[in-house]
Amino acid sequence: MRTRTGLACAVVALAITLSSRTADACWCGYSGTVRDVAITEPMPGSDDCPVAWDPVVVRAWATWLVRLDRVLPAGMRLESFAGEATVTATPGGVPRTVAEISWGEDFEALFAAIARLEADSTRVRVARQQEAKVFTVQVFATRSEARASRVSEQLDRAGEVDRGFFFAGNAPAANPAAHVIRETDARGRLLYKVLVGAFVDLASARASAQALTRQTTLETFVRQL
């Protein structure tokens, strides 16, 4: 059974995709939403919130959320908080619980449970094979970590919002929308790149890039994460 705190934080989690800048953390972890699938996984006992916006984690979440959305039967919605998932349907506009699933924060187990709700074995097989393409908006690249950090901080102070499918950090809390990652170029030189958002569809990434271009003086472009 979910605790009162868990339910309150679950409500917070559903609002995360609208804004990543609020106050006073009640949990620390990851949250992602792709169409009819919304999953939040807090990290218990983490006072200092060690999680970071890691492209490896983002890509893994994207793939599983896309698979779950693909296998979820039509007309149903999947919501999960801390390893406890609920599948609902709304026949005639009235919500009805179809299944409650304890999946232990194991995406493979959650997928298997949702697959049992889908009678079409071909659809299940195709869903399991899905690999998400993840896009992001790059706003800056430099060989100086300090310069990249300054640009990232400027974007956050300006109130930029992460419009992507994925969130990492405290919730609710004042978390950065811009992220600095390290990559090497074709010559093997280390670069620091400032990215905003992660998207599982190209149109959303382009819309976010256009919004950033209008709001800042930085040139932006969409790239794969």
C-alpha positions in Angstrom: 0.0 0.0 0.0 1.3 3.5 -0.9 2.1 5.9 2.0 0.5 9.3 2.2 4.0 10.8 1.4 4.3 8.5 -1.6 1.0 9.6 -3.0 1.8 13.2 -2.5 5.1 12.8 -4.3 3.4 10.9 -7.0 1.2 13.9 -7.7 4.4 16.0 -7.8 5.9 13.6 -10.2 3.1 14.0 -12.7 3.7 17.8 -12.8 7.5 17.5 -13.4 7.1 17.4 -17.1 5.5 20.8 -17.0 8.3 22.5 -15.0 11.6 21.5 -13.4 11.8 24.5 -11.1 9.9 24.5 -7.9 11.0 24.2 -4.2 11.6 21.9 -1.2 12.5 18.4 -2.2 10.5 15.4 -1.1 12.3 12.8 -3.2 15.4 12.3 -5.3 15.4 10.2 -8.5 14.2 9.9 -12.0 10.9 10.5 -13.8 9.9 10.0 -17.4 6.7 10.4 -19.5 6.1 9.1 -23.0 2.5 9.5 -24.2 0.4 7.1 -22.0 3.3 5.9 -19.8 4.5 7.9 -16.7 7.1 6.4 -14.4 8.8 7.9 -11.4 11.6 6.1 -9.4 12.8 7.9 -6.2 16.1 6.9 -4.6 15.4 6.1 -0.9 17.7 7.4 1.7 19.5 9.9 -0.5 19.7 13.2 1.4 22.2 14.7 -1.0 20.5 13.6 -4.2 23.5 12.1 -6.0 21.7 11.4 -9.3 22.7 13.3 -12.3 21.3 13.9 -15.8 23.4 11.1 -17.5 22.9 10.4 -21.2 23.3 6.7 -20.6 20.5 6.7 -18.1 18.3 8.9 -20.3 18.7 6.6 -23.3 17.9 3.5 -21.2 14.7 5.2 -19.8 13.7 6.3 -23.3 13.9 2.8 -24.7 11.9 1.2 -21.9 9.2 3.9 -21.9 8.8 3.7 -25.7 8.6 -0.1 -25.4 6.0 0.1 -22.6 4.0 2.7 -24.5 4.0 0.4 -27.6 2.9 -2.7 -25.8 0.2 -1.0 -23.6 -3.2 -1.9 -25.0 -5.1 0.9 -26.7 -7.2 3.1 -24.4 -5.1 2.3 -21.3 -2.7 4.4 -19.3 0.3 3.3 -17.1 1.4 5.3 -14.1 4.0 4.1 -11.6 5.7 5.5 -8.5 8.5 3.7 -6.6 8.0 0.3 -8.2 4.2 0.3 -7.8 2.3 0.6 -11.1 -1.4 1.1 -12.0 -2.9 0.5 -15.4 -6.2 2.3 -16.0 -8.8 2.4 -18.7 -11.5 5.0 -19.2 -14.5 3.3 -20.9 -17.3 5.8 -21.3 -15.0 8.4 -19.7 -15.1 6.7 -16.3 -11.6 5.6 -15.1 -11.3 1.9 -14.2 -8.3 0.1 -12.7 -7.2 -2.7 -15.0 -4.2 -3.9 -13.1 -1.9 -3.1 -10.2 1.7 -4.3 -10.6 4.6 -4.4 -8.1 7.5 -4.6 -10.4 10.5 -3.9 -8.1 12.0 -1.2 -10.3 12.8 -3.8 -12.9 11.8 -2.6 -16.3 11.9 -6.1 -17.8 9.5 -7.3 -15.2 7.2 -4.4 -15.8 7.2 -5.0 -19.5 6.4 -8.6 -19.0 3.4 -7.8 -16.8 2.1 -5.2 -19.3 2.6 -7.7 -22.2 0.2 -10.1 -20.4 -2.6 -7.5 -21.0 -2.0 -7.5 -24.7 -3.5 -10.4 -26.7 -1.6 -9.7 -29.9 1.7 -11.6 -29.6 3.1 -9.9 -32.7 2.5 -6.5 -31.1 4.3 -7.6 -28.0 7.3 -8.9 -30.0 7.6 -5.7 -32.0 7.3 -3.6 -28.8 10.1 -5.5 -27.2 12.4 -4.8 -30.1 11.9 -1.0 -30.0 15.0 1.1 -29.5 14.3 4.7 -28.9 16.1 7.5 -30.7 16.7 10.3 -28.2 17.2 13.8 -29.4 18.5 16.8 -27.4 19.1 20.5 -28.0 22.7 21.6 -28.0 23.3 25.3 -27.2 27.1 25.5 -26.7 30.3 23.6 -27.1 33.8 24.5 -25.8 37.1 23.1 -24.7 36.7 25.0 -21.4 34.7 23.3 -18.7 34.4 26.7 -16.9 32.9 28.4 -19.9 30.4 25.6 -20.4 29.4 25.8 -16.8 28.9 29.5 -17.0 26.6 29.1 -20.1 24.6 26.4 -18.3 24.2 28.5 -15.2 23.1 31.5 -17.3 20.4 29.4 -18.9 19.2 28.2 -15.5 19.2 31.7 -14.0 17.2 32.9 -17.0 14.5 30.4 -16.1 14.8 28.1 -19.1 12.5 25.0 -18.8 13.4 21.5 -19.7 10.6 20.5 -22.1 11.8 16.9 -22.5 10.4 13.5 -21.5 12.9 12.9 -18.7 13.8 14.5 -15.4 16.6 13.7 -12.9 17.2 15.2 -9.4 15.2 16.4 -6.5 11.4 16.9 -6.8 10.1 19.3 -6.2 13.3 21.3 -6.3 15.2 24.0 -8.2 17.0 21.6 -10.7 19.0 22.7 -13.7 17.4 22.6 -17.1 20.8 22.9 -18.9 23.4 20.1 -18.6 27.1 19.9 -19.3 28.4 16.7 -20.7 31.9 15.7 -21.9 32.5 14.3 -25.4 35.5 13.9 -27.7 35.6 15.2 -31.2 36.9 13.4 -34.3 40.5 14.3 -33.3 40.1 12.9 -29.8 39.9 16.3 -28.2 37.7 16.7 -25.1 34.8 19.1 -25.5 32.2 20.3 -23.0 28.8 20.6 -24.4 25.7 22.3 -23.0 22.5 20.4 -23.7 18.8 21.2 -22.8 16.2 18.5 -22.8 15.8 14.9 -24.0 13.1 14.0 -26.6 11.8 10.8 -28.1 10.4 12.5 -31.2 12.2 15.0 -33.5 9.3 17.4 -33.7 9.3 18.1 -30.0 13.1 18.6 -30.0 12.9 21.1 -32.9 10.1 23.0 -31.1 12.2 23.3 -28.0 15.2 24.4 -30.0 13.2 27.1 -31.7 11.9 28.3 -28.3 15.4 28.5 -26.9 16.6 30.4 -30.0 13.9 33.0 -29.5 14.6 33.3 -25.8 18.4 33.5 -25.9 21.2 34.8 -28.2 22.7 31.4 -28.5 22.6 29.3 -31.7 20.9 26.0 -31.0 20.6 22.8 -33.0 19.0 19.4 -32.6 21.2 16.3 -32.3 21.0 12.8 -31.1 21.9 12.2 -27.5 
